[in-house]
């Protein structure tokens, strides 16, 4: 099983959350830059393995989100 996490200063309190792959294109248009980490979760050995990571965004810096901005 693979799980996708997103991190970035612009995401504010929403950084570190799991996101579905289909959500990433819209996020890439909404934020200047954030990092995506795809992690393989091994249910047999109970370890998590980083599969890949990459940066998405439109390159336009923005203020970090706040809870009310979500």
C-alpha positions in Angstrom: 0.0 0.0 0.0 1.2 3.5 -0.8 0.4 6.7 1.1 1.0 10.2 -0.2 1.9 13.0 2.2 2.4 16.7 1.5 4.6 19.2 3.3 5.4 22.9 2.7 5.4 26.2 4.5 2.6 27.5 2.4 0.3 24.6 3.5 0.4 25.9 7.1 -1.5 23.6 9.5 -2.4 21.3 6.5 1.2 20.3 6.0 1.9 16.7 6.8 -1.5 15.4 5.8 -2.3 12.5 3.6 -3.6 13.5 0.2 -5.1 11.4 -2.6 -3.2 11.5 -5.9 -6.1 13.1 -7.7 -5.9 16.1 -5.4 -2.3 17.0 -6.3 -2.9 18.8 -9.6 -5.4 21.3 -8.0 -2.9 21.8 -5.1 -0.1 22.4 -7.6 -2.2 25.3 -9.1 -3.1 26.7 -5.7 0.3 26.7 -4.0 3.7 28.0 -5.0 5.7 25.0 -3.8 5.2 22.0 -1.7 6.9 18.6 -1.4 5.1 15.3 -2.0 6.3 12.1 -0.3 5.1 8.8 -1.5 5.6 6.1 1.2 5.1 2.4 1.0 3.5 1.1 4.1 4.5 -2.6 4.7 1.8 -4.2 6.7 3.9 -7.4 7.0 7.0 -5.9 8.6 5.4 -2.7 10.0 7.9 -0.4 8.4 7.4 2.6 6.1 9.7 3.1 3.1 10.1 6.3 1.2 9.3 5.4 -2.5 9.7 8.8 -4.0 9.5 12.5 -3.3 9.1 15.5 -5.6 8.1 19.2 -5.6 4.9 20.6 -7.1 3.5 24.1 -7.3 3.1 27.0 -9.7 6.3 28.8 -8.5 4.4 31.8 -7.2 5.2 32.3 -3.5 2.2 32.8 -1.2 1.5 33.4 2.5 1.1 30.3 4.6 -2.5 29.1 5.1 -4.2 29.4 8.5 -6.9 27.1 9.9 -9.7 29.3 8.6 -8.2 29.5 5.0 -8.4 25.7 4.3 
